[in-house]
């Protein structure tokens, strides 16, 4: 059984820890998205071609944050 945990301490009661970003990131990690991309995607030998799995995780994380930000602005 795997337990994911994080300990976060704030001195401001209005701060939201991770603002909902942690759950999708953990889900992607559990789905082994980074490993699947790293094993199956080849970007060639050009500069910047290393670590395609990390690049995909960065793009997906940014997308989640952008969508969450837009949603929070609509409901606030």
DAMO-V621729 format. One record per residue. N is the residue number from 1. PSI is psi in whole degrees, -180 to 180 (999 if undefined). D_FIRST is the distance of its C-alpha to the first C-alpha in whole Angstrom. Layout:
# DAMO-V621729
{{N;PSI;D_FIRST} {N;PSI;D_FIRST}}
This chain:
# DAMO-V621729
{{1;134;0} {2;133;4} {3;122;7} {4;131;10} {5;154;13} {6;141;17} {7;120;19} {8;132;23} {9;129;26} {10;151;29} {11;9;33} {12;120;34} {13;-11;33} {14;1;33} {15;138;31} {16;119;28} {17;121;25} {18;-9;24} {19;38;26} {20;8;23} {21;-28;23} {22;-43;19} {23;-50;17} {24;-33;19} {25;-43;18} {26;-40;15} {27;-47;15} {28;-38;17} {29;-42;15} {30;-33;12} {31;-2;15} {32;37;16} {33;-45;20} {34;-45;21} {35;-40;20} {36;-43;22} {37;-45;25} {38;-39;25} {39;-27;25} {40;-10;28} {41;128;30} {42;124;33} {43;9;35} {44;-162;38} {45;11;39} {46;155;40} {47;136;40} {48;3;36} {49;-8;35} {50;153;32} {51;56;28} {52;-31;29} {53;-43;25} {54;-36;25} {55;-43;28} {56;-43;27} {57;-38;24} {58;-44;27} {59;-45;29} {60;-41;26} {61;-43;25} {62;-39;29} {63;-44;29} {64;-45;27} {65;-41;28} {66;-47;32} {67;-40;31} {68;-43;29} {69;-46;32} {70;-42;35} {71;-44;33} {72;-36;33} {73;-34;37} {74;-38;38} {75;-12;36} {76;999;37}}
